Amino acid sequence: MNNIDVTETLFATLGNYINGLIAASPRIGLALVLILLTWCAVAIVRLLIGKVGRRLHLRQNLKDVFALVASTAIWLIGILIALAVVFPSITPGKALTTLGLGSVAIGFAFKDTFENFLAGILILLREPFSIGDYIEVDGHEGRIEDITIRDSRVRMTDGQLIVMPNHTLFSNPVTVRTNRDLRRTTVMCGVAYDADVDEARSVITQAVKNVESVRDDVKDVQIFAQAFGASSIDFEVTWWTGSRPIDIRTSRDQVVGAVKRALDDAGIEIPFTYQTLTFNEPLQIEQIATAQPNKAQG
């Protein structure tokens, strides 16, 4: 085959492509129109979801999830129809079959991403906790600053930020510290064995009730003599206060100080830990004389 034959073959092939493109141009134009209509439909649906979400007072993240799902479905339908118009041999059924096989491969490759995505949708729908709540999960405690489709941002009480995958929040037990406005807290207090138990209980109870952060108007202050300690009668002091971590720490500080002052004023001892040693045989006590230093000779 000489150069002239090769050139003729290339031109013939190019001509066939051009003729095929010209013949398919109406279908390509119709497909572009369908893509444009799909884009318009997506914009309208997003606008409607935004309006409905505002009326229903939905979270912005939840509105974004609905908009993303609806947009993906509309784009998928529009692209399948456009492909069927341009390539009549490609039916929607064949396209969906090919897409399904590809989705399986993509699903295995992005398993963790899809798990976090689905967990994020379920968390936003169920709303087990909200932005601003203090939670504890998997050994981490902090305040929720943001909930996205893939992850949630938790600001720990020491100021560090944890970007936590939603799958972790969905598959592990989560303690919501601020689910209610009040939370119970407890400290232990010991008094000497020679103190009157009823008097000590009364003094501690009145001291706790006088603390400003103690909500005894909602829940009663409870004082229980719990155990015989090594050197004291141990009381369990229980009261209700705000549910935030700073509320708990502040209230404990105030209660401990108030109980200490009240017991001191009442003359009730908070003993140090001490031990009593018992020997089976009497102990021999010997006095060892120490040598006196020689006086300097003058």
Secondary structure, 3 states (H helix, E strand, C coil): CCHHHHHHHHHHHHHHHHHHHHHHHHHHHHHHHHHHHHHHHHHHHHHHHHHHHHHHCCCHHHHHHHHHHHHHHHHHHHHHHHHHHHCCCCCHHHHHHHHHHHHHHHHHHCHHHHHHHHHHHHHHHHCCCCCCCEEEECCEEEEEEEECCCEEEEEECCCCEEEEEHHHHHHCCEEECCCCCEEEEEEEEEECCCCCHHHHHHHHHHHHHCCCCCCCCCCCCEEEEEEECCCCEEEEEEEEEECCHHHHHHHHHHHHHHHHHHHHHCCCCCCCCCCCCCCCCCCCCCCCCCCCCCCCCC
